[in-house]
Amino acid sequence: MTLSVPGLRRTPDPARTPSAPPRRTGLPGLRRRIRKASWSYAYLAPMAVLVLVFIVYPIFASLGYTFYRWNGIGSPTDFVGLANFREVLHDSIFWGAVEHTFVYAFVLVPVQLLIALMLALVLNNPKLRFRMFFRTVYFVPVVTSAAVVGVVMQLMLSNFGDAAGSLLSETGLTSRHIDWLGDPHTALAVIIGIGIWHTLGYNLVYFMAGLQTIPAELYEAARIDGAGPVRCFRSITLPMLRQVGVVIVVLAFIGSFQVFDLVQVLTGGGPYFATEVVNTYIYHLAFGGGSGSGAVQPDVGLASAASFLYGLLLIVFSAAQVLALRRLGRRRADPAL
């Protein structure tokens, strides 16, 4: 028998108190979240439609063309199976284009990131006068079309390149006259230099954004402990930029692997295939008449096969980005790893 004392509040027995019904999660909760963020999906819908129409659909459509020998006119009827893939894989010009693309990427990215990081450290200094002016100057090339940059640089090299080459030969820095875009030994180096200057602003902005996320109190505490600029850079700046640095490096490599405009405008893949990259190789196969791939008649099937193989390369680098970010996250969570 249970006695009840007036004025005394009974504490419910957990063993006898019925448990609350389990919270339902699943489709109703998903619908509620979608309804709550409906305006966000409405804003994203136009871009999603454009991506589906101009990126996703062409990818799957071009995959079907890889099995045909087709010049792009009418409907493809000449089914060749995997012959296009075999032809591309046995084409020495294709592998030369892959080599040039890798050389472009693995030279441009380290040099550009080093310059961008140094400039970001300088421009992030609050005591620097005219910071906004210098930031604008370094970012202006980014908003300029690569085709326009290529045309302007081609004109500059045509008008002033001979004078610069003569100056270098007269001073003894070179043993012969340099044809900047006409010499197979220098054309790719010139394109890499122009590419470093043109896309420097992207990585500069990324590094500046990463630097501004580092608390100023860390630098103040380090200076109080007697740390100099070099020690602060090694012990604070680099570790704090590690996570954003991984993203910057991967994005820079992916962007450099997509080089096309500069090469097409400056050299068209020449001279003698010395600057042919994968994207210009695909372009010349698809539209024909290119000086780079040697294609005279367009072959959309071959171009689609080459683009599919190149797409696999980009997927590999995207997967490397995900793996690097996951490993970095685990290392930050457990320094012992």
Disulfide bonds with the S-S distance in Angstrom:
none
